[in-house]
Amino acid sequence: MAAVALDRTGYLDTATALAQSATPSDFSAFRAIAASSADAFEVPAGYRAQVIIGYGDQVANEDGTVITYGYNNDFLAYFPLNGSSEGLLFINHEYPAPFFQHGVTSAPAKTAAQVEIERGSVGNSVLHVRRAADGTWSVVSPSRYNRRITGGGPTLNFTGPLANNPAYPGIGATASGSLANCSGGITPWGTALSCEENYQDYLGYGWDQARTGTTDYINGNGSDASAQPAKYGWVCEHDPYDPSFVGRKHTALGRFRHENTAFRALANKPFVLYMGDDVNNGGVYKFVSDLPYRPGRREENLRILESGTLYIARWDRRAGAPSTGTSTSRARRAAPVTGARSRRVSSSTPRLASGPQSATASSTRTTRPTGLRTSRSTRTAPSTSR
């Protein structure tokens, strides 16, 4: 879907031309492998592939805790400890696979134990890895860095305008773990971002109150703590280097099917984060922080994603383009995300009191996706999934 949208803008033509004119590199100059039906992971000549860890493998923390590696890897990031020879892997585990994990695919037929297997298989892993003299990699176990975030825990804290906001009791102050973790990113201050994407699926997996002891997986609109919880569908921030770090879910970045993050950071300027909503007719979002990015001032930078302005791109149809589907041309401007249900939330940050007015948004004909919408991190309204 993203490729189709880019093609409509004409950007892929430009990107293809640039790629074809580029000087070959060690990465691009290889002989492509032939099509094959072999049940094997094949790589071109001159390259090698190695399995470091797989689903169900267990490693230990120095405190004696044994953790089980999760399922369905998505985003993976490397955080160096000693250059390219030793570091930390931060991995997203996007969704369970009941057929392969325990054999029961019908949600009503699942036991609580089977649902617990699934809950333990999603979320994130942090692994300490080291490369040997022969170039092979292995997990360091035990290690103080090895740990898991699963669909059931540990506790993550909400930040921003909706954290512990009485208008949305279904969000509250904390959430139990993380799930639906798709892509992500590495911040300039050394933390990992993990995007909760298809959070709407989990009640359909049978993750109900009878099997989990909580209604959190209903994934509603946040209007009620038990009937409409909104604990998932956020961008989460973790610090792989600090085992004591409590993960954060940033409400200022909106609630929708977060696919990815990409940023632009300039010293002493607002931090800009771009995000995609992975759903038909979803939006392309841009968050501009209130606080500037200041290299070397980590504690300040850890607050950057807690307040700012969230925009959605407005797309204008190119002359002569078909009128079916979504708009087809380039983004002409970004409109602050506002909505009829938006409300101002008090904040101790002075700049939060002077966000863009709704008239600005209406004059730019902002598309209205049905996810959480925020503007200046003060006007927000979560909704149920689509």
N, C-alpha and C positions, 0 to 999 in steps of 0.2 A: 504494500500500500504506500509506503514511504517512497519507494522507487517510482511508482506511478505519479505521485504528486511532484517529485523532483523533475520527472520527465516533462510534465506539463509546463513547468517554469522555463524549460530550455537549459537548465543548469547541467543536466547530464551530458548534453552535447559539449559544453565547455569543459567539463571534467574529463570526458573521454579524450578530447583533443589534447589536453594537458598531459594526460597519462601516456598517450601515444608518442608525444614529443619529448618525454623525459629521458634522461640518460639511464640506462640499465643499472641496477644496483645488485648487490649480493642476494638480496631478497627476491628481486624480480627475474634475474637471469637464471632460470632453471628450466629443465625439460619437463613438461607437464606429464603427469601419469595418465595411463590409458584407463578407459572405463573398465570396471571389474565387478564381478558379482561375488568375489571372495569375502568371507567374513573376517576382514582384517583391516587394520588402519594402515594405509599406505602413504608414503611420502616420496617426493622426487629423489632422484639419485643425488648423493652428497648431503642429504638431510637425515635426521633420525628422529624417531618418536619414542617416548618412554612413558609408561604409566607410573605415576608417582603414588597415587592413592585412588581407591574406588569406593563406590557406595557400600556401606557396611563395615569398611575397615575401621579399626579402632586405634587411637593414639592417646597419649596421656599428658596431663598437665603435671607440673612439679608438685602440686598439692595432692596428687593421688587421684584426681578426677580422671575418669576414662571417658572420652568422647567418641561418638560414632559419626563418621563422615556422611554427609547428606547426599541427596539424590538430585538428578537433573541440573547439572552445572549450567550457569549462564555467565554473567559477568565474572571476570577474574582479574585481579590486580596484584602486582608485585611491589612490595614495600621493602627496599633494601635495608639490611643490617650491616652487611659488609660487601658493598658494591654488588656485582653480579654473581657472587659466589655464595652468598647467604642472605636470606631475607624472609619476609612473611608473605604468604598468599592470602588474599581476601577473596572469598568465593561466594557467589550467590547460588542458592539452590531454589529453583523457581517454583516447581510444583511436584506433587507426588505422582506415582504411577501405580495405583492399587493392584492392577493385574499382575505386575511383576513383583510387587512388594509382598503381597499376601494372598493374591488370587481372587479376592472378592471385589467386584466392580459395582455391584448394586448397593447404593447407599443405605437403604433400609435393612439390608442383610448384614451390614458390618457390625462387628463387636466394638466395644470401647477400646479394647487392646489393639485392634486393627487400625482404628482411627489414631490411636496414640503413635503407632508406627509411622503413619503419614505425617502427623504433627512434628515428629522428631526428625523427619527427613527434609523439611523445607527450612528456609531462612538463610543463614550464613555460616561459613567456617572460616576460622583464622588458623593457619598452619605455619609452623616454623620449618623452613626447608633449607637444605645445605647441599652444595655441589661438591662432589669428591674430585680427587685428582684426575680420574679417568673421564670426567665430564658428566657422570651420572648424578641424578638428584635423588634425595630421600628426605623423608620427614624426620625432623629431630624430635625424639620422644624418649623420655618426657621433656617438656619445655613449658616454661611459664606462659608462653604466648599461645599455646594451643587451646582453642575454646570454640564453642558453638553458640549461635543464636538460632533458636528454633521457632516453630509456630506457637509454642507454649511458653516461651521464656528465654532469657531472663527479662526483667522489666525494662522497658524503654520509656524515657520521659518525653512528653510533648513540650514543644516550645512555641513561641509566637502568639498571635492574637486569639487563637482558639484553645490554647492550653488552659485547662481548668476554667473555661468560660461558662458561666451559668446559663447562657443562652443555648449552649449545646452540650448538655450533660452526657450525651453519648460519646463524647470525645474524652473529657476528663483530663486528668493530669498524667496518666500513665497507660501503657499498653503492654500486654504480655507477648513479648517476642515480635517476630516479623514473618511475613509470608509473601508469596507471589513475587519474589525478588528477581527482577529481570536484569536490565543493564544498570549502569552506575557510573562512577567516576572517582578520580583522585583529586582532592583539593590541593591548592598550593601550600596549605599549612599542614599537609600530611595526614589527612583523614580520608576515610572511604565513604562514598555516597552509594546507597543502595536503594533502587526504585521499586516500590511495591506496585505491581501492575494489575494482574487480573484477580483482584481481591474478591470480586463478586462470586467466584466459583466455589468457595469453600463450604458454604452451607450445603451446596449440592453434592459435596463429597461425603455428607453425613456428619459433618462437624457440628452437631447440634448440642443443646444443653444436656440432654440425657447421656451423651457419650463423652463430652468434654468438661461438663460441670460449669459451663459459661455460655452466655448468648452472644459473646463478642463476634462470632463468625457470621452473624446475620448480615453485618456490614450494611447498616442502614444509613439514614441521613443525619445522625447525631442528635436528633431531637429528644431522645429518651435513652437513659442509661442502659436499660435492659431490653427494651423493644426495638430501639433504633441505634445501636452502638455504631460508631465510626472509628474503629481502632486501627484499621488498615487502609492502605491506599495513599501512602505518604512517601516522601523522600526521607530516608533514614541516614544518620551520620554516625560512623563508628571510628574509633581510634585503634587500629591494629597494634600499635606500639605500646598501648597502655591497657593491660588486662583489667584494671580497675575502672576504666572509663565506662560510664553508663550511656548507652546508645540514646540518640535523640531522633524524634520524628518532628520535622519542621512544618508546622501548619501554614507558615507564611508562603510556602511554595505551592500551596493548593492541594486539593485532593481530587485526583482523577487516575486513570490507568497509566501511571508513570512508566514510560518506556526507557528513558535515558536522561542523562544530564551532559551538557557541554558548556564550558565557561570561557569567559574572557576576563583576564585579571591584569590590571595596570596598577602600579604602585601609587598609593594615596588617592585612588579613584574608586567609585562604587564598584562592587563585584557584580558581574553580570552572568547569570546562569540561564541557559536555554534548556527547554524540556519539551518532550513530545507526549501526546495523549494517544495511546495505541488502541484506537477504536474508530470505526467508520465515522467520518465527519467530525472527528475530534480536532483539537486545536494544537497550535504551536505556541508555546509560552516563553516569555522572557521575564526573569526576575532581576530587578535592580536593587541592590542592597542600600539601606540607609547608611550603614557604616562603611567607611573606605577600607579597602584591602591594604594592609600595612605589612610588608615583608618583615619577618623576624619577630613580629608581635603576636605570637600564637594565641594567647588568651583572648586578645581582642578579636582576632580573626575567627575564633570559635563561636562568636556571637553574630557573625555576619549574616547567617541564613535565618536569623530570628525575626528580622523586620526589614521591610522594603516595599517595593511596588511590583505587583505581578501584572504583566501585560499579556494580551493574546494578539497574535498577528491578524490583521485584516487583509484578506486576499481580494484583489480586483480581477475581474474576468478580462482576459486579453481580447482585443477586438477580433471578431470572427470566430472565437472559440465556441464550442457547443455549449448550450445552456443547461445540459443535464449534469447531474452529480454536483460535486462541490466546486468552488471557484477554481480557476485554472492558471492564473498568472502569478506574478510576483507579489510579495507582501509590500504594500505601499506605506503602511505605518503600523505601529503597535498601539493598541488601545488599552487603557487601564481596565482591568477586569472588574466590573461592577454588576449589580443585578437588583431587581425589585426587592428581593429579600435581604439585600445587604444591610448591614448595620454597623455603626461606628463602635468600636471597642476602646474603652479607655486604656491608656498606656502611659508609662512613666517616661517614654521617649518623646520629647517635644515635637519632633518632626512628624510623628504619627497623627498629630491633631490637624494636619493641614494637607491631607491627601487630595488627589485629583477629584473633581466634582463629577457627579453622574452625568451632567450635561456634556462634559467632554467625551464620555464614552458613547452617549447616544449620537453625538454629532459624527462619530467615526463609524457608525453602524457596526458595532462589535458583534461578531458571531457569538451566540449563546450556547456553549457546550453545557452539558448537564452535570459536570463535575463540580467540585468545590471551587468557589471563585473568591479571590481576595484582591483588594486594591490598597496600596500603601500598607499592606499587612494589617488593615483595620476593618475592612468590609468583607464579610465572609458568609457563606451559606453552603454547607455541604448538601449533597443530594445522594439518593440511592444510585447504585450502578446501573449502567444502561444495558 
